[in-house]
Amino acid sequence: MSNPFIRAEVEMESEALQPFAEPDPLILGDRVVEPGPRAPLHANQSAAPLTTGPLQVWGLHGGAGASTLTTLLSEAGCDVVDAGRWDPSTAIEGPCVVVATTRGAGLAAVKAFAHAWHTGQLPAATVLGVVLVDDAPQQPKAMKKAAPGASGVLPRLWRIPWSEDLRMATSPSPDLPLSWRTRLSIKSIHRTYTSL
């Protein structure tokens, strides 16, 4: 006769050793972009936001990297403007991406922006997605636990990994070495914008 309690403990141990099945939404694996909802939850099918005009890059907090992203997109041939820092009282008209760092304030700002978008506070915005910029070479476990809140809340999630070269540059230049993920993310954002 076997002891059912011992068996349950063994099963629990084997489950704990299994790798986490869902992809890490921050790391993205080999994917360049993580898809999310194409329209806000409140979406009115009869009213479509403007899809013309330059791509606006909005920083969700100070030091998010909006100016750097604007420069990188411009160098890639994108019609883009640095729109400054977004706050809940700011109306957005036309196509945009938002930028935040992977620190706590950045992830909270993404949630606040997503809430504004989903509740109809940005009816004239065509939100392409969010760009998360790593704020350190290694991401702490606590941040990885908080990161899922930034995935799947906006139409797309792109990630720009930590780059000492970008951090130290006074202004990004065409000869600045960029990681493959950064280059592919810039191309993906540009392609998404031009396909509107």
Disulfide bonds with the S-S distance in Angstrom:
none
